[in-house]
Amino acid sequence: MKITYFPKHSLPRILVFGMCFLFFPVFLLAQCEDEGAFSTAMRNAKACQDSGQYALAFQKYKVAIDNCSDRQAEADNAIKALFEEINTQRQEAKDAQAKVQAQLDKVKEAETKLQTQLDKVKEAEAKLQAQLDKIKAANQGLIKPLLNLFDTYLYQMEYGAADSILMQAIEIDESLNKDGKTAFTDGLMQLIYFYTECGRQNQTPLHSQHLAKALQLCEKLKTYDESYRHYTRGDKLAFLIAVLEKYCPEKRRQALYYRYYPKMIPVHGEKFDMKHEEEGSHFILLSDYDIAETELTVNQYFLFCESSGYSKPQSPPSWGWRGDNPMVYISWGDCAAYINWLTEQENRLKGKKNQPVYTYEGKAEWEWKTMGYCDGCGENDKNIQTDSVSRKTGSYRFPTEAEWQFAAAGGKEGVSLNLEYSGSDTLDSVGWYDSNSESHTHAVGTKKPNVLGLYDMSGNVFEWCQDWYQDYSTAPDPDFYLDISGYDRVLRGGSWDLDGNYCRVAYRDFDYPSYRSNDYGFRPSRTR
């Protein structure tokens, strides 16, 4: 067999070919490994890119290039696409930011406009508050004048007008005092007290009207209870009394009581001489009794008229009705009607059972309406009899002339002083008369009292007494309670329109019992 040898010059080629044959699988294996790492890196980079992790994606692309440089172009294209996406995102972000900024600018512009509106609103509020402050100041300025006007109407016994003014004033005051406190609580208490006292006499048609008025006033105290509509008359009265006890201090209630009812002063009786310069001595023995501290006031008499329906005088005196001035234009019979009512009213107030003293033509019950005020000087009052019950304690009556003079002198202590006027030898200090009265009556209790604490027994107004007028020589001794016949009733004390001679303790005067004058009044008395 023939052996063919390679030429010498072909040996290197053979060796190269052999080396390639030996190392080609290794090369192919390495090439495959690079391709796999590249693809993995590219996938990871794409995943990071898709999730928005651009920095990490860029790193992954770099890793892919490092793993397979042959495919760098592919990686570069991916990186280019990455940066394009990044730029697109940036541009979109810028566009979005621009839109947001535009919206913010609009919001700021709206805020500026709103702030301008708010500033205008605040300016308007400030102007409105200034106006409200002026109105409030003006309203506050009205409070005192309204309160004064209310007091004036109340003082003049114009209860309807006082009520109206009070309602207006409270409406203003409540707008200033949201906590419910009011400057007019005392005024309300006065009116509620007045109407409550008027409503105690439940046999008159005015009873329900007075209680209804008082209950209406309670609404302003925020004490109104709708359930009162279901109350009986007595329950309504009890409700009003409870309101007064709650909102009107005891001291104030006592002051209101003595505004509308007489305050009685005890007098210890004894034997004394009713001496008179023209008629000489006249000794009389007096038992203990009470007599009113002051003359009967307009307040007190008007309460009687409002409560009972008894007619008031048709016209006031020239100076008008003033609540704490002595009542005038009342006949002896008008006073008797008041006295009977006062006894019955005290029975209602304090649960007493005293009997009225006076009767008219033998009637057991006083005909209040029929016996009301009438013009002229009729003979009706001559038909009023004094019942013997007046001997008993507790029932109100006129003072007898002797009782009046003893009290005016100052009782046992005063009689020994032998003063010309009640409480002094100087009339100006104790009484109102023509030289100091300015032609009208004055509030009771404004001059000095006598030693018993009694006011105005010299001057201001004449005071009706129990007795028929007659000379001392024929006047009865102590059994003065049973009336005898007569034509004129005794008047004592002098008045605002006469000189001092008429105001002396010992001075006696008289008139028809049915006569009414602007200087005639009286003060109640009662047996103890």
Buried (B, 14 or more C-beta within 10 A) or exposed (E): EEEEEEEEEEEEEEEEEEEEEEEEEEEEEEEEEBBEBBBBBBEBBBEBBEEEBBEBBBBBBBBBBBBBEEBBEBBEEBBEEBEEBBEEEEEEEEEEEEEEEEEEEEEEEEEEEEEEEEEEEEEEEEEEEEEEEEEBEEBEEBBEEBBEBBBBBBBBBBBEBBBEBBBBBBEBBBEEEEEEEBBBBBBBBBBBBBBBBBBBBEEBEBBEBBBBBBBBBBEBBEBBEEEBEEBEEEEBBEBBBEBBEEBBEEEBBEEBEBBBBBEBBEBBBBEBEBBBEEBEEBEBEBEEBBBBBBBBBBBBBBBBBBBBBBBBBEEBBEBEBBBBBBBBBBBBBBBBBBBBBBBBBBBBEEEEEBBBBBBBEEEEEBEBEEBBBBEEBBEBBBEBBBBEBBEBEBBBBBBBBBBBBBBBBBBBEBBEEEBBBBBBEEBBEBBBBBEEBEEBBBBBBEBBBBBBBBBBBBBBBBBBBBBBBBEBEEBBEEEBBEBEEBEBBBBBBBBBBBEBEBBBBBBBBBBBBBBBBBBBBBBBBBBB
